[in-house]
């Protein structure tokens, strides 16, 4: 019985990832709907020139007038945030409108190549190595400069001719995408499938169809259930009807060739002749009175309703799909799981081998100069099965930054499993609600920390397998921790043998040519952001980590490197002219806008963070209003300030005004600010952690040992407390710094004889009583302070007291009053601090407590204070507080007194 009697339409995916027929293109802009997650609408732009803010009303009017344009879509204002912020800068407003036109043109170009933006972000579904429902594996790669492409590996004895596709042949399109099929091999004694549509569900444990029921039997059952007797007659005998019709028109001895065929009357004439002899028909070609509609078919309504009521025998169809058990019995994989392979190109400059750009698992060779991809297709028994969902995004982020490789105590590279089993429980105990992992994506040389990325879709094999990393993310989610990645799309490794440089033999495949293609100081390559295929690669890469590994967010590393032709190495005064001159890269800005739009549309709960030392205007503004669409930005000036103070400025010369101005940066943008006292940058590259600065040179036998230890402990706590509580909604800490890790990070390299001595963390310090255990207790309580009192998620604090002579800072945030005495020697018994509400205030945190390594100078009767009706700091009431030197207290309003 013929399979064609089943009324199904088969779908076969296109053989290229990007090319579509002209009829499918939609050359118009796509406006994404607003994401469902509620966020506070604030911005994080650069500080404006004071001269530009003299007349806000006038400035708002000018900015609003400037953005009026016929090509602006409804709801989109390319320079909208300028009017929102009352900024008037004609050159920058013009630049934003020009950038918007570049964005529109890029979207149009993308939609000529892709059906929609979701397909743009889903290149990993076709490119790279993928199992096909039929018994085969498909490989696709983008290499426009190559003339010949083949897959070589241990599965085909590294033969460049066995699995190949050539230019101008099937498997290569006009955009430079190569397509290769690796057929699974029949086992000895097995026969090929009789039906072309037979599919095997190889990667899933799906055994329907493995029971031995033949396809013929299933099709017979389906036909008997669907068709009534006689209804499938013409399906089984497709030429019976045409033959009879031919005989009716021309007779049994009609013409045999096209030349013998006489003129045939049009359907209308033939129908009228037939109807005159047989009468009207309920199902026939009828003339409806329109010249173009003479083939209008009038269907028998009873028959039509009966056919519509029938349900296609889908269940039988799925029975024809065989599972893994049947596949293993019949086939040997064309490329087995764990196979090593590379892509082989023939180029105008000769043959070369490369690690595929979309490879998902890569291992270096022994010498480290080359690498090979690993075909990762584990069996259902070995594949990781997810157990937990991602937690909801909290209103405030307490991020624990970590590097898996240095997370162990031993001088070696730690694994994903080590981190999952030992470090994740510590992070949960410490009170953080998110982790940010650096160095996860496969990169060149361990000592580069992870910033010279070579393979963007692969987790680093140094730490384990993709399944191991999935387990890490899943266990973190189970503990209520979000998982962020630091992603490096601002540049790439320049190594040709292991990275993307000269990938297809040409210098302009993924990267710019000439000086624009080289980072001026770091020796890395710069992406060609204006190329739709490079955008396809980068946006798909972001989406890949979310879809495959359930990542919850990204910190975009060194955004300034990509935004400027000088890579951000220039002096910035804050004048908006510096953000719209000839050194600004519009293509890079367009990429960041597209990335944020697409990510937040596809994944409404995703978190994106910009690390930009230049504070580019509009970083966290909505893309529809001329912004870049990030959720947070990093205030990089804060750790630099603390480092300078600790290393170069005597304690009594610390300037309170500078501290506050640096921490606050700009009040209007505080909600989107991520701050940290120190991250990994303060511990690597020859620099020292704060704890090493504070404790590293203390001599235990010195007469001033206890005094020096107290100083270091006090400043360590105060710096973290003010950094956490005075700024925005996000705070970050690097692994180990929460307990004052006494040593810097130093990755093994030739300069230290490849030593791992400083490439670890001293977790054993937490098991001993002493300063490190005390600092960890304080950090845990500081995290609890935010969790219980919602410090970060509250509005911006009222900073009402900054005294450079007494070195005291005080501010109010909600019902909490924070007081800091940075003076190295002066203590104050009754220091007046203004408060608005009259009432009773109780200390809920004191850095000088003995359990935190302090002296415990405040007694219990000093923990509860009543306000005095005296106007101080411009507020109606005041507290007279005791402030020992180098201490800080947090007071909470417990009871309001009516006066």
C-alpha positions, 0 to 999 in steps of 0.5 A: 500500500502506498504511503502517499495515501496518508494526507501529510505534508513533509517539512524539510529544513533549508540547507543554509542558515541564512538564505531565504527566497525573496518571497519570504523576506520582510524588509521592515523594522521589527519593534519588540514589545516591552518586556514584562519584567518591571524595572525602574526607569532610570538611566546611567549616562555620563555627567553633563557639562554644567553649562548645558544644564543652566536652563533645563526648561529650554534644554528640554524644549530644544531636545524634544524639537530636535528628535522630531523626524518623519522616519521615527517610528511610533513609540521610538525617539532616537534621542528621547533620553536627552529630553528626559534628562533635560540635556541639550547637545545638538551634535550628540542628538544628531549623532543619535539620529544618525545611529538610529538610521544605521540601526534601521538599515542593519535591521532591514539587511538582517530581515533580507537574510533571516525571516525574523530576529529570533532566527538571527539569534538561533544560528546555533540550531543549524551551524556547527554539528547537529544530529538530524532526524534521519540517520545522519549528522549535519555540519554547517560552517560560515567561511566565505573566503574558502574554496573547499570545505571538509570535516577531518577527524579521527572518525575518517582518519583525518581525510580531507576528501571523505566528508566534503563540500566544494564551491559551486556544488551542493552544500555551498551558498552565495553567502559563504555557508558550507553544508556537509552531511555525515551519513551514519553507517549501516551495520553489517547485514542491515538494509537501507530504509525502504521509506525516505521519511523514516526517522530515528530519534537518536538523542532521546530515549524514545523507543516507540517503533522499536517493537518490531511493527513494520511501516507497511502495517502501520500505514495500512492501519492508518489508511483503514482508519482514515479512509472509507472503502473506495475513498483512497482508490485514486490515491492508490491508482493515481493515473486511472482518472487522467487516463479515463478523462483522456479517453473521453476527450480523444477516444481510445486511439487519441494522439500520442505526441504533443505535435498530434494534440489538437486545440483543446476548448477552454474549461468554460466551454467544455463544462457547458458542453458536459452540463448540457448532456449530464446536467449541473454538477455539485463538484465542477469547474464553474464560471463565477463571472470573473475572468480570472476565476473560471477554475473556481471549484464548487465542492460538495458541502456534505463531503467537505464537512465529512473530510474536515471532521476526520482526524489525521492518524498522527499516532500512527505516524509517530509510530514510524519514528524509531528510537535509540534502541532501533538506531543502535541495532541498525547503524554506527554513528558517522561521527561517534560521541567524543570524536576529535575533528577540525574543519579543513579549508582550501583557500587561495593561500593554500590548505589549512585546518581550523577548530570550527567556529561553532564548536561546543567543546574544544580541547587543546593538544598537548603542546597547547599550540593547536586544538581540536573540537570534540563531537559532544553527543552523549547518550540519554543515560549520560546527558545531564537532566535539568532539575531546577528552574532559574530563580526570579530576579531579585530587586537587588543583586548581591553578586559573588564573582568567581573563577572556577580554576582558582577556586580550590585550595590546592595548587592546581586547576579546579574543576566544575564539579569541585566548584559545585560541591565545595564553593556553591554551598559557601556562596549560599552561606555567605548570603549572596543571591547571584554568582558571576563566573569569569573565564568560562568560555574556552580561551587561549592560555590559562594565564590570560584569565579568560579574556582571549577567547578562542571558541565562543560556544565552548565551555573551557575544557580545563574545568570539565565537560559541558555536562559538568557545567550544566550541573554547576548551573543547575545546582546554583539555581537549586540554591536560589542563585542566579548565574551570570557570565562575563562575556567577552565580545569586545575583542578576541584572541589573535591566535590563528591556530586556535581562534577565529583570526584568519579563520577562512584564510582571509583577514576580514572574515570575523574581524576588521582589516588594518589597524581597526582590526587590532586592539592598540594595546592588548594584541587582540582582534576587533570584530567587524560589527557592521557585518550581518554574518558577524552579528549572526554569530555574536547574537546567537552566541549570547542566546546559546548560553541562555538556551543551552546552559540556562545562564541568567545574565551577562556582564559585557566585558570592556565595552569601551574597547569596542565603542571607540577606535582608540579602544577607550584609551583616551582622556574623557572630560565628560563633554558629550562631544567625546561620545559622538566624534570620529572615534566612536564606532556606530557599528559597535553601538548598533550591535549592543542595541540589537543584542539588548533588544533581542535578549530582553525580547526572547528572555524577559528576565535576562540581566545585562550589565555594561562594564564601561570605564567611559560611562557612555551616555544612555547605557541603561536607557531604553533602546526605544529612547536612544539608549543601549538597553543595559540593566546595570552599569559598573562604576569602575571609578570606585575600586580605583579610588579605594586602591589609591587611598590604601596604597598612596594616601595617609589615613588622616588625609582621606577626603570624605567629599571625594569618597562620597562623590566617587561612590555616588557618581550621579544620583539620577543614575544610581538605580542602575549602578553596580558597585564593588570595593574590589573585584578580580582586577584588584588581585591580578595582573601584578596588583594586590588585593586590599587584604594583602595591602592591609595585612600583608606587611604586618609583622607578628612580632612587631610592637604595633602588630595588634594596632596594625591588625585592627586598622586593617580589619576596620578599614576592610569592613568600613570600605565594604559597608559604605560601598554596599549601602550608599550606591545602586541596586547591585553589589559585587564581591570577588571570591575570597575577598569576603574574608580578606584573602591575604594573597593576590591571584597569580596565574601560572606563566613563564614569569613565575615558572608556571607556578600554581602557588597563588592560583588558588584560594585559602579556604582553610583560613575560615576554619581558624579563629582570627581576623579572616573568620571575623571578616567573614562573619561581618560580610555575612551579616552585611548581606543579611542586612540587605536581605532583611532591611532591603537596603539596595532596593530602596531609593537613593539615600539622603546624604546629609552629613559629609565633614572633611575635618572630622572625617565623618559621613552620614546618610539616611536610606529608608528607616536606616541611618548610616554613620561612618567615622574614618578618622584614624585617631579621633573618637567622638562621644556625642557627635550630632547627626541630623535625622528627620523623624523624631523617635528611638533609633537602635543600632542594628550593625556595628563594625566595632563589635568583638565578633567582627574583630573590633574592640567593642567600645560601645556598651549595650546602653548605647545601642538605643538612642532617642532623638533630640529636638534640635535642627542639625544638617538641615533636618528637624531632629538629631542623634548624639552618637558615640563614634569610636575612630575607624568605626561605622554604625547602622541605626534603625528607627524603631519607634516614632515619637510624636512631638 
